[in-house]
Amino acid sequence: MSGKLLRDAVHGDIELESLEVELVDTPEFQRLRGIKQLGTACLVYPSATHTRFEHCLGTSWMARRMIETLRRTCSIAADEATAIRLAALLHDITHIPYGHTLEDERRILPRHDKDEARFDYFLRQSSLGLRLRNSGFQEEVLRILRGEAGFASEIISGTITADLLDYLRRDTYFVGFSQYYDARVFQSFMVEGGRFAVNLEKHGMLRHDALSELINLLRIRYTLSERVYFHHTKIASGAMISKAVELAIQAGLMLEDLRRLKDDTLIWMLRERYGAHPGVTHILDSLESRQLYRSCFVRAGEVGEARQEEIVDRFHYDAGNREELETQIAGAAGLRPYQVIAYCPSKGMSLPEAEVLVRRENGRILPLSDGNNEEIRILKQKHKALWRFYILLDRSAWSRHEHVRNAASELLC
């Protein structure tokens, strides 16, 4: 089988080698065409319907460009380069519908890149896994995806990654933002002591242009977080889908059932199997008619770090506590438990890209955030301040919002 040249809306022409084409043509990879990259963000930005399929293609292409740059300063064997590109291509193969919402926000499931059962299912047991094994790259790809391969893993899941370099451009393009990064940033990539780093030094002097472009990446990342990833409509709709899945799990849905699904087949399956469940049906009907739950109680960073950490420990990591809170608030307001949803993200909102290793003008290798740059400090603070704890209320019960707010305040404060 020969390679292919594909035209991508974001990167232009993307070249795939024959093995990559073989993997892309498997049912497991083609399933990604039905999983939107930004979940329910299309309810806010109608054109944000791009999928994990094209994102994975773009990530593989970004990894290829990164490898080409890194080869100028370090030796990367042909087989190692192939394994990195394949890992980039397959880095999201374990995703399920609305994965980040279910895994990172509602925390119903383990993260897709930390779930050994899903690694085994998609990369060993499937037709894709068979082709990967026959290629001889299966174990090295798994090692890279597990984060066990030094700079090769950091290209996929570190700080400034092929994943990031694709989704910053792809997400901004499809939501209609005009922010872009300069492709010259690739010229600064290097490997130092077996770690991926960015070179900010030239002839013993600080390269201000390279530093500015790194900061530009952080700005774009923050803007997407503020205006897309944590948009209140996306949060409410995602929380509703998560609650419906959680109710379905309590009614017998197995986590393994989600592996073969796409966004639309998940919603269809929930209706078909659990249509008799009043909570599942009500939430799906509300989503379909765009009667999204509304926020009636919010706590943000002003509660202080200690209190924030306590809230996260109680309601992000412990589903039982979260469900009990929802039930108590709903009961106090005379509502059904599924009419109240608690949304509690983790504290992991510290702009990790700011921790990329950089080579400074004195030759030292240290995290970017250690450079005493005021703009980086402010961006990190602003990103951290995006954390919000919400109590969301069924729109059809909004007349009870004062009762819900009072009950939430009493129980939480």
C-alpha positions in Angstrom: 0.0 0.0 0.0 1.3 3.4 -0.9 1.1 6.6 1.1 -1.4 9.4 0.7 -1.5 13.2 0.4 -4.5 14.7 2.2 -5.7 18.3 2.1 -6.4 19.6 5.6 -8.3 22.8 6.3 -5.7 23.9 8.9 -2.3 22.7 7.9 -2.7 22.3 4.1 -1.3 19.1 2.6 -0.7 16.3 5.1 1.4 13.3 4.0 0.6 9.9 5.3 3.0 6.9 4.9 1.6 3.5 3.9 1.5 2.1 7.5 -0.3 5.3 8.7 -2.9 4.9 5.9 -3.4 1.2 6.9 -4.1 2.2 10.5 -6.4 5.1 9.5 -8.5 2.8 7.4 -9.4 0.6 10.4 -12.9 0.7 11.9 -11.4 1.8 15.3 -9.7 4.9 13.7 -12.7 5.7 11.5 -14.9 5.8 14.6 -13.1 9.0 15.5 -15.0 10.8 12.7 -18.0 10.6 14.9 -16.5 12.1 18.1 -16.3 15.9 18.1 -13.1 17.5 19.3 -14.8 20.1 21.4 -17.8 18.1 22.6 -20.8 20.4 23.1 -19.0 23.6 22.2 -20.9 23.6 18.9 -23.9 24.8 20.8 -22.0 28.0 21.3 -19.9 28.0 18.1 -21.9 26.3 15.4 -18.9 25.5 13.2 -17.0 23.8 16.0 -18.0 20.3 14.7 -14.4 19.2 13.8 -13.6 15.7 15.1 -10.9 13.7 16.8 -10.3 12.1 13.4 -8.8 15.2 11.7 -7.2 16.2 15.0 -5.3 12.9 15.1 -4.1 13.4 11.5 -3.0 16.9 12.3 -1.2 15.8 15.5 0.8 13.2 13.5 1.7 15.9 11.0 2.9 18.2 13.8 4.9 15.4 15.3 6.6 14.9 11.9 7.5 18.6 11.7 8.8 18.5 15.3 11.0 15.5 14.5 12.4 17.2 11.4 13.5 20.2 13.6 14.9 18.1 16.4 17.0 16.0 14.0 19.1 19.2 13.4 20.5 19.0 17.0 20.1 15.3 18.0 20.0 11.8 16.4 16.6 10.3 15.9 16.6 6.9 14.2 14.1 6.1 11.5 12.3 3.5 13.5 12.1 5.9 16.5 10.7 8.7 14.3 8.1 6.3 12.9 7.0 5.2 16.4 6.6 8.8 17.5 4.5 9.6 14.4 2.3 6.5 15.0 1.9 7.4 18.7 0.8 10.9 17.7 -1.6 9.5 15.2 -3.1 7.1 17.8 -2.9 9.4 20.9 -6.7 9.8 21.0 -7.7 6.4 19.7 -9.0 5.5 23.2 -11.4 8.4 23.4 -15.1 7.8 24.0 -17.9 10.2 23.2 -17.7 13.4 25.2 -14.6 11.9 26.8 -13.1 15.0 28.5 -16.5 15.8 30.0 -17.0 12.3 31.4 -13.3 11.8 32.4 -12.0 15.2 33.5 -15.0 17.3 34.5 -17.6 14.9 35.9 -14.9 12.3 36.5 -17.1 9.3 35.9 -14.4 7.4 34.1 -10.6 7.2 34.2 -8.7 9.4 31.7 -8.5 7.9 28.2 -4.6 8.1 28.4 -4.5 6.4 31.8 -6.8 3.5 31.2 -4.9 0.3 30.6 -8.1 -1.6 29.8 -8.8 0.8 26.9 -5.1 0.6 25.7 -5.5 -3.1 25.6 -8.8 -3.0 23.8 -7.9 -0.5 21.1 -4.2 -1.1 20.6 -3.9 -4.9 21.2 -7.3 -6.7 20.7 -8.7 -4.7 17.8 -8.0 -4.9 14.0 -5.9 -1.8 14.5 -4.0 -3.5 17.2 -3.3 -6.5 14.9 -2.0 -4.2 12.2 0.1 -2.4 14.7 1.5 -5.7 16.1 2.4 -6.9 12.6 4.2 -3.7 11.9 6.6 -4.3 14.9 5.8 -0.9 16.5 3.1 -2.0 18.9 5.2 -2.1 22.1 7.1 1.1 21.4 3.9 3.1 20.6 2.4 1.9 23.9 5.6 2.9 25.7 5.4 6.4 24.2 1.7 6.8 25.0 2.2 5.7 28.6 4.8 8.4 29.0 7.8 6.0 29.4 9.9 7.1 26.5 11.6 10.4 27.5 11.4 13.2 24.9 9.5 10.9 22.5 6.6 10.8 25.0 7.0 14.6 25.7 6.3 15.3 22.0 2.9 13.6 22.5 1.9 14.4 26.1 4.3 16.9 27.6 4.0 20.7 27.7 4.5 22.1 24.2 3.3 19.0 22.2 2.3 18.0 18.7 -1.2 17.6 20.3 -1.2 21.2 21.5 0.3 22.6 18.2 -2.6 21.0 16.3 -5.5 21.8 18.5 -4.5 25.5 19.1 -4.8 26.0 15.3 -7.7 23.7 14.7 -9.9 24.9 17.6 -9.3 28.6 16.9 -10.0 28.0 13.2 -13.3 26.2 13.7 -14.6 28.5 16.4 -13.8 31.5 14.2 -11.0 33.2 16.3 -8.3 35.1 14.5 -5.4 34.1 16.7 -2.5 32.1 15.3 1.0 31.2 16.3 4.0 31.6 14.0 5.3 28.3 12.6 8.9 29.6 13.2 8.4 28.4 16.8 9.4 24.9 15.5 12.9 26.2 14.8 13.5 26.6 18.5 12.7 23.0 19.5 15.6 20.9 20.9 16.4 17.9 23.0 18.6 18.5 26.0 19.6 15.7 28.4 17.0 13.4 26.9 14.2 16.0 27.5 12.2 18.1 25.1 13.0 21.8 25.5 12.8 25.1 23.7 16.0 27.1 22.9 15.7 30.7 23.9 19.4 31.4 23.6 21.6 32.5 20.7 25.2 33.5 20.9 24.8 33.8 24.7 21.9 36.2 24.3 18.2 35.8 25.0 16.1 35.3 21.9 13.3 37.7 22.5 11.4 36.6 19.3 11.4 32.9 20.5 10.2 34.0 24.0 7.5 36.1 22.5 6.2 33.3 20.4 6.1 30.9 23.4 4.1 33.5 25.3 1.8 33.8 22.3 1.1 30.1 22.6 0.1 30.6 26.2 -2.2 33.5 25.3 -4.0 31.4 22.7 -4.3 28.6 25.1 -5.8 30.9 27.8 -8.2 32.5 25.3 -9.5 29.1 24.2 -10.0 28.0 27.9 -11.8 31.2 28.8 -14.0 31.5 25.8 -14.5 27.9 24.6 -13.4 25.1 26.9 -15.0 26.7 30.0 -17.8 28.6 28.4 -20.9 28.4 30.6 -23.1 26.9 27.9 -20.5 24.2 27.2 -20.2 23.5 30.9 -24.0 23.2 31.4 -24.6 21.0 28.3 -21.6 18.8 29.1 -22.7 18.4 32.7 -26.2 17.3 31.5 -24.8 14.6 29.3 -22.5 13.5 32.1 -25.4 13.3 34.5 -27.5 11.3 32.0 -24.6 8.8 31.5 -24.1 8.6 35.3 -27.8 7.7 35.8 -27.5 5.1 33.0 -24.5 3.6 34.7 -26.5 3.3 37.9 -29.2 1.6 35.8 -26.8 -1.0 34.3 -24.8 0.7 31.6 -21.3 -0.9 31.4 -18.3 1.2 30.8 -17.2 -1.2 28.1 -20.4 -0.3 26.2 -19.0 3.2 25.5 -15.9 2.0 23.6 -17.6 1.5 20.2 -19.9 4.6 20.4 -19.8 7.9 18.7 -21.4 11.1 19.9 -24.7 10.5 18.2 -24.9 6.8 18.9 -24.3 7.5 22.6 -27.4 9.7 22.8 -29.3 7.2 20.7 -28.3 4.3 23.0 -29.2 6.2 26.1 -32.7 6.8 24.7 -33.2 3.3 23.5 -31.9 1.5 26.6 -32.9 3.9 29.3 -35.9 5.7 27.9 -37.9 4.5 30.9 -35.6 6.2 33.3 -37.3 9.6 34.1 -34.0 11.4 34.7 -32.3 10.2 31.6 -35.3 11.1 29.4 -35.8 14.5 31.0 -32.2 15.5 30.6 -32.0 14.3 26.9 -35.3 16.0 26.1 -34.0 19.3 27.7 -30.8 19.0 25.6 -32.7 18.4 22.4 -35.0 21.4 22.9 -32.0 23.5 24.1 -33.5 24.0 27.5 -30.1 23.9 29.2 -29.8 23.8 32.9 -28.9 27.3 34.3 -26.4 28.2 37.0 -28.0 29.4 40.2 -25.1 29.1 42.6 -21.4 29.7 41.9 -18.2 29.6 43.9 -14.9 30.8 42.3 -11.3 31.4 43.4 -12.4 34.0 46.0 -13.2 31.1 48.4 -9.4 30.7 48.9 -7.1 27.8 48.0 -7.7 25.8 51.1 -11.5 25.9 50.7 -11.2 25.3 46.9 -9.1 22.2 47.6 -11.7 21.0 50.1 -14.5 21.4 47.6 -12.6 19.6 44.9 -11.7 16.7 47.2 -15.4 16.3 48.2 -17.2 16.8 44.9 -14.8 16.2 42.0 -13.0 13.1 43.2 -16.0 11.6 45.2 -19.0 10.9 43.1 -20.9 9.7 46.1 -20.5 13.1 47.9 -21.5 14.9 44.7 -24.7 12.8 44.3 -25.6 13.3 47.9 -25.2 17.0 47.6 -27.4 17.1 44.5 -30.1 15.0 46.3 -30.0 17.1 49.4 -30.3 20.4 47.5 -33.1 19.1 45.3 -35.0 17.7 48.3 -34.7 21.0 50.1 -36.2 22.8 47.1 -38.9 20.2 46.4 -37.4 19.0 43.2 -36.3 15.6 41.8 -32.6 14.8 42.2 -31.8 14.9 38.5 -33.1 18.5 38.3 -30.0 19.7 40.1 -26.4 19.1 38.9 -23.2 19.9 40.7 -20.3 20.8 38.4 -16.9 20.7 40.1 -13.7 20.8 37.9 -10.3 19.7 39.3 -7.7 22.2 40.4 -5.5 21.3 37.4 -6.0 24.6 35.7 -2.5 26.0 36.1 -1.6 26.4 32.4 0.9 23.5 32.3 2.4 24.7 29.0 4.1 27.4 31.0 6.3 24.7 32.6 8.0 23.7 29.3 11.8 23.4 29.7 13.7 26.3 28.0 17.3 27.1 27.5 18.0 30.5 28.8 20.8 33.0 27.8 23.0 31.7 30.6 22.8 28.2 29.1 20.7 26.9 32.0 17.7 24.6 31.4 14.7 25.5 33.6 10.9 25.8 33.3 9.6 28.8 31.3 7.6 30.0 34.3 10.9 30.3 36.3 12.1 33.1 34.1 10.4 35.9 36.2 8.4 37.1 33.3 5.4 39.2 34.4 3.1 38.3 31.5 3.6 34.6 32.0 2.9 35.0 35.7 -0.3 36.9 35.0 -1.5 34.4 32.4 -1.0 31.5 34.9 -3.0 33.4 37.5 -5.8 34.2 35.0 -6.0 30.6 33.9 -6.1 29.4 37.5 -8.9 31.9 38.2 -11.1 30.2 35.6 -12.0 27.6 38.2 -15.7 27.6 39.0 -18.0 25.4 41.1 -21.5 25.5 39.9 -24.9 24.3 41.0 -27.0 24.0 37.8 -30.8 24.0 37.9 -33.3 22.5 35.4 -34.6 25.5 33.5 -38.2 24.2 33.8 -37.8 24.5 37.6 -36.3 28.0 37.6 -39.1 29.3 39.8 -37.4 27.4 42.6 -33.9 28.9 42.1 -34.0 30.9 45.3 -34.7 27.7 47.3 -31.9 25.9 45.4 -29.5 28.8 46.0 -30.3 29.0 49.7 -30.0 25.2 50.2 -26.6 25.1 48.3 -25.3 28.0 50.4 -26.4 26.4 53.6 -24.9 23.0 52.7 -21.6 24.4 51.3 -21.0 27.5 53.4 
